[in-house]
Amino acid sequence: MRKHGIIITGIGIALALGIGACGGKAAVHPTTTSTPPAVSAPSAPVPDSSPAPAPSAPAPDSSTAPTDDVNAPLTAKIGETFNATMTDGSDVISRADVTVNKMTDLGATIEPADEYSSADHATKGRFVVFTITYADTTGAFDYNEFDWSVRMPDGQVFGSAVVMNDLSRFGQPLNSGTMHEGQRAKGILTFDIPKTHGTLVYTLDSISGQSAEIAF
């Protein structure tokens, strides 16, 4: 029995040494572990040191807003439209869009249309014809051929000329009349002037004092 016990003990020692040797060999290989990335805590909000925007000013009341100066002179070119305003001195009565559509140079002589008529001869230099259109936009608007004149570069002023020959090929003569909102009027004015360049002047009325100047 004693001998048998020694053998068992020897086997136990051998097994213990084998396990120890195996354990020493396994310890040579390092173990690796993954470390999760650090999560930073949210930063505290930084207070806004800029001043608060000033409150916007209220929109002006349209009933007290300033209106355009209707007495200011207007300027335009041939083919451009300007707005004429008629007043009673303080309040607007009517308005119209006015256009000088074109100017036609007829020369120094207008030949007769038939054998029974005589030629018209310019006494100042030459005849020019202006085609004018009105379009009423507000109220009852009065128009008149005597609202128009021509001012030359040297300051001379000329009214419309009387021509005996028929100029209907250029349009009907501009006369006086009254338009209402939405209506239109069109006609021609003939001038006898020294040169074919100057300023066509439109004076609306003596009350409002508004005028327009159209260079040609």
C-alpha positions as CSV (number, residue, x, y, z in Angstrom):
1,M,0.0,0.0,0.0
2,R,2.7,2.4,0.7
3,K,4.4,1.8,-2.6
4,H,1.2,2.4,-4.5
5,G,0.7,5.7,-2.6
6,I,4.1,6.9,-3.8
7,I,3.3,6.2,-7.4
8,I,0.1,8.2,-7.1
9,T,2.0,11.0,-5.5
10,G,4.6,10.9,-8.2
11,I,1.9,11.0,-10.9
12,G,0.3,14.0,-9.1
13,I,3.5,15.8,-9.0
14,A,4.1,15.2,-12.7
15,L,0.7,16.5,-13.5
16,A,1.2,19.5,-11.4
17,L,4.5,20.3,-13.1
18,G,2.9,19.9,-16.6
19,I,0.0,22.2,-15.7
20,G,2.5,24.7,-14.3
21,A,4.6,24.6,-17.4
22,C,1.6,25.1,-19.6
23,G,0.5,28.0,-17.5
24,G,3.9,29.7,-17.9
25,K,3.8,29.4,-21.6
26,A,0.3,30.9,-22.0
27,A,1.4,34.0,-19.9
28,V,3.9,35.0,-22.6
29,H,1.1,36.2,-25.0
30,P,-0.2,39.6,-24.0
31,T,-3.9,40.2,-24.0
32,T,-5.3,43.2,-25.8
33,T,-8.4,45.1,-24.8
34,S,-10.2,47.9,-26.8
35,T,-10.9,51.1,-24.8
36,P,-14.1,53.0,-25.9
37,P,-13.4,56.6,-27.0
38,A,-14.0,59.1,-24.3
39,V,-17.2,61.1,-24.6
40,S,-16.8,64.8,-23.8
41,A,-19.5,66.4,-21.8
42,P,-21.4,69.1,-23.6
43,S,-20.0,72.6,-22.9
44,A,-22.1,75.1,-21.1
45,P,-23.8,77.7,-23.3
46,V,-21.9,81.0,-23.6
47,P,-24.1,84.0,-22.8
48,D,-24.6,86.5,-25.8
49,S,-23.0,89.7,-24.9
50,S,-24.3,91.6,-28.0
51,P,-27.0,94.2,-27.3
52,A,-30.6,93.2,-28.3
53,P,-31.8,94.8,-31.6
54,A,-33.7,97.9,-31.2
55,P,-37.4,97.6,-32.1
56,S,-38.3,98.7,-35.6
57,A,-40.1,102.0,-36.0
58,P,-43.8,101.6,-36.9
59,A,-44.8,102.2,-40.5
60,P,-45.9,105.7,-41.2
61,D,-49.6,106.3,-41.5
62,S,-50.4,106.7,-45.2
63,S,-53.0,109.4,-44.4
64,T,-50.2,111.6,-43.1
65,A,-47.4,110.6,-45.4
66,P,-46.0,113.4,-47.5
67,T,-47.2,113.5,-51.1
68,D,-45.2,114.3,-54.2
69,D,-44.8,118.0,-55.0
70,V,-47.3,118.5,-57.9
71,N,-45.8,121.9,-58.6
72,A,-42.4,120.5,-59.4
73,P,-41.5,120.8,-63.1
74,L,-41.4,117.6,-65.1
75,T,-38.9,116.6,-67.7
76,A,-39.2,114.1,-70.5
77,K,-38.0,113.2,-74.0
78,I,-39.9,112.5,-77.1
79,G,-41.7,109.1,-76.6
80,E,-41.6,109.3,-72.8
81,T,-44.7,109.6,-70.6
82,F,-45.2,111.9,-67.7
83,N,-48.0,112.3,-65.2
84,A,-49.8,115.7,-65.2
85,T,-51.8,116.6,-62.0
86,M,-54.5,119.2,-61.8
87,T,-55.3,120.7,-58.4
88,D,-57.5,123.4,-56.9
89,G,-54.5,124.8,-55.1
90,S,-54.4,122.1,-52.3
91,D,-56.2,119.0,-53.4
92,V,-55.8,116.8,-56.4
93,I,-58.7,117.1,-58.8
94,S,-57.5,114.9,-61.7
95,R,-54.5,113.2,-63.3
96,A,-53.5,112.1,-66.8
97,D,-50.5,110.4,-68.4
98,V,-49.2,112.6,-71.2
99,T,-46.9,111.5,-74.0
100,V,-45.3,113.4,-76.9
101,N,-45.2,110.5,-79.2
102,K,-43.1,112.0,-82.0
103,M,-42.0,115.2,-83.8
104,T,-42.1,115.5,-87.6
105,D,-40.1,118.1,-89.5
106,L,-42.2,119.4,-92.5
107,G,-39.5,121.8,-93.8
108,A,-40.0,125.4,-94.8
109,T,-43.0,124.8,-97.1
110,I,-46.1,122.7,-96.9
111,E,-47.2,122.0,-100.4
112,P,-50.9,122.1,-101.2
113,A,-52.9,118.9,-101.4
114,D,-54.7,120.0,-104.6
115,E,-54.7,122.8,-107.2
116,Y,-57.3,124.8,-105.3
117,S,-55.1,125.3,-102.2
118,S,-52.0,127.4,-101.6
119,A,-48.7,126.4,-100.1
120,D,-47.9,127.3,-96.5
121,H,-44.6,129.0,-96.0
122,A,-42.8,129.2,-92.7
123,T,-42.1,132.7,-91.6
124,K,-39.8,131.8,-88.7
125,G,-37.8,129.0,-90.4
126,R,-39.6,125.7,-90.7
127,F,-42.8,123.8,-89.7
128,V,-42.7,121.0,-87.1
129,V,-45.6,118.8,-86.1
130,F,-45.9,117.1,-82.6
131,T,-48.2,114.2,-82.0
132,I,-49.5,114.2,-78.4
133,T,-51.6,111.6,-76.4
134,Y,-53.5,112.0,-73.1
135,A,-54.8,109.2,-71.0
136,D,-57.0,110.1,-68.0
137,T,-56.2,108.2,-64.8
138,T,-58.1,110.2,-62.2
139,G,-61.1,112.5,-62.3
140,A,-62.1,114.9,-65.1
141,F,-59.0,116.2,-66.9
142,D,-59.1,119.2,-69.2
143,Y,-56.7,119.5,-72.1
144,N,-56.1,122.4,-74.5
145,E,-53.9,123.2,-77.4
146,F,-52.9,126.5,-75.8
147,D,-51.2,124.7,-72.9
148,W,-48.3,124.1,-75.3
149,S,-45.5,126.3,-76.5
150,V,-41.9,125.9,-77.9
151,R,-38.9,127.6,-76.2
152,M,-35.8,127.9,-78.4
153,P,-32.2,127.7,-77.0
154,D,-32.0,131.5,-77.1
155,G,-35.1,131.9,-75.0
156,Q,-37.6,132.8,-77.7
157,V,-41.1,131.3,-77.1
158,F,-43.5,130.4,-79.9
159,G,-47.1,129.3,-79.8
160,S,-48.7,126.9,-82.2
161,A,-49.0,128.0,-85.9
162,V,-52.1,128.1,-88.1
163,V,-51.7,126.0,-91.2
164,M,-54.1,126.2,-94.1
165,N,-53.3,122.9,-95.7
166,D,-54.7,119.6,-94.6
167,L,-52.3,117.8,-92.2
168,S,-54.7,114.9,-91.4
169,R,-52.1,112.4,-92.6
170,F,-50.3,113.2,-89.3
171,G,-53.5,113.1,-87.2
172,Q,-56.4,115.3,-86.2
173,P,-55.5,118.8,-84.8
174,L,-55.4,118.9,-81.0
175,N,-58.3,120.9,-79.7
176,S,-59.7,121.6,-76.2
177,G,-61.8,119.1,-74.3
178,T,-62.4,117.2,-71.0
179,M,-61.7,113.5,-70.4
180,H,-62.9,111.2,-67.7
181,E,-61.1,108.4,-66.0
182,G,-60.2,105.7,-68.6
183,Q,-60.6,108.0,-71.6
184,R,-57.9,109.0,-74.1
185,A,-57.4,112.0,-76.4
186,K,-54.9,112.4,-79.2
187,G,-54.0,115.2,-81.7
188,I,-51.3,117.1,-83.4
189,L,-49.8,120.6,-82.9
190,T,-47.9,122.5,-85.6
191,F,-45.3,125.1,-84.8
192,D,-43.3,127.5,-87.1
193,I,-39.9,127.8,-85.4
194,P,-36.4,128.8,-86.4
195,K,-34.7,125.5,-85.7
196,T,-35.7,121.8,-85.3
197,H,-34.2,121.5,-81.8
198,G,-35.4,123.2,-78.6
199,T,-37.9,122.5,-75.8
200,L,-41.6,121.8,-76.0
201,V,-43.2,123.3,-72.9
202,Y,-46.5,122.1,-71.4
203,T,-48.2,124.3,-68.8
204,L,-51.1,122.5,-67.2
205,D,-53.0,125.5,-65.7
206,S,-52.4,128.7,-63.8
207,I,-53.7,127.3,-60.5
208,S,-51.5,124.2,-60.0
209,G,-48.6,125.9,-61.8
210,Q,-47.2,122.5,-62.9
211,S,-45.3,122.4,-66.1
212,A,-43.4,119.8,-68.2
213,E,-40.4,120.3,-70.6
214,I,-39.8,117.9,-73.4
215,A,-36.5,118.3,-75.2
216,F,-36.4,117.7,-79.0
